C-alpha cells in the first residue's frame, strides 16, 4: 500500500443465500475486495 492513497470504501454489495454470504467492496482507488463466508453457525472449513 502506498502512503497517501485513499482506500475508503465507496460502494458495498452483499448477497445472502442458503449456501453462504458473498460480499464485495469497491474502494476509492478502484480496488475491488470480494469474499464469501459460510452461513451463520456453519464452520469456515468442512470437517
C-alpha positions as CSV (number, residue, x, y, z in Angstrom):
1,X,0.0,0.0,0.0
2,X,1.3,3.4,-0.9
3,X,1.1,6.1,1.7
4,X,-1.3,9.0,0.9
5,X,-3.7,6.9,-1.2
6,X,-7.4,7.0,-0.3
7,X,-8.6,3.4,0.3
8,X,-12.1,4.5,1.5
9,X,-14.9,2.1,0.6
10,X,-17.2,3.9,-1.9
11,X,-19.6,1.1,-2.6
12,X,-20.6,-2.2,-0.9
13,X,-22.7,-5.1,-2.1
14,X,-23.9,-8.1,-0.1
15,X,-25.7,-11.2,-1.3
16,X,-27.1,-13.8,1.0
17,X,-28.3,-17.4,0.3
18,X,-28.6,-20.8,1.9
19,X,-25.1,-21.6,0.9
20,X,-23.4,-18.5,2.3
21,X,-22.9,-14.8,2.2
22,X,-21.0,-13.0,-0.5
23,X,-19.6,-9.5,0.0
24,X,-17.9,-7.0,-2.4
25,X,-16.4,-3.6,-1.5
26,X,-15.2,-1.1,-4.1
27,X,-12.5,1.2,-2.8
28,X,-11.8,4.8,-3.9
29,X,-8.6,3.6,-5.6
30,X,-10.5,1.2,-7.9
31,X,-9.6,-1.9,-5.9
32,X,-12.4,-4.5,-5.5
33,X,-12.4,-6.7,-2.4
34,X,-14.5,-9.8,-2.6
35,X,-15.1,-12.7,-0.2
36,X,-17.6,-15.4,0.8
37,X,-18.5,-16.6,4.3
38,X,-20.4,-19.7,5.3
39,X,-24.0,-19.4,6.7
40,X,-24.1,-18.4,10.4
41,X,-23.4,-21.4,12.6
42,X,-21.5,-23.3,9.9
43,X,-17.8,-24.0,10.2
44,X,-15.4,-22.0,7.9
45,X,-13.9,-25.3,6.7
46,X,-15.6,-28.7,6.4
47,X,-14.5,-31.4,8.8
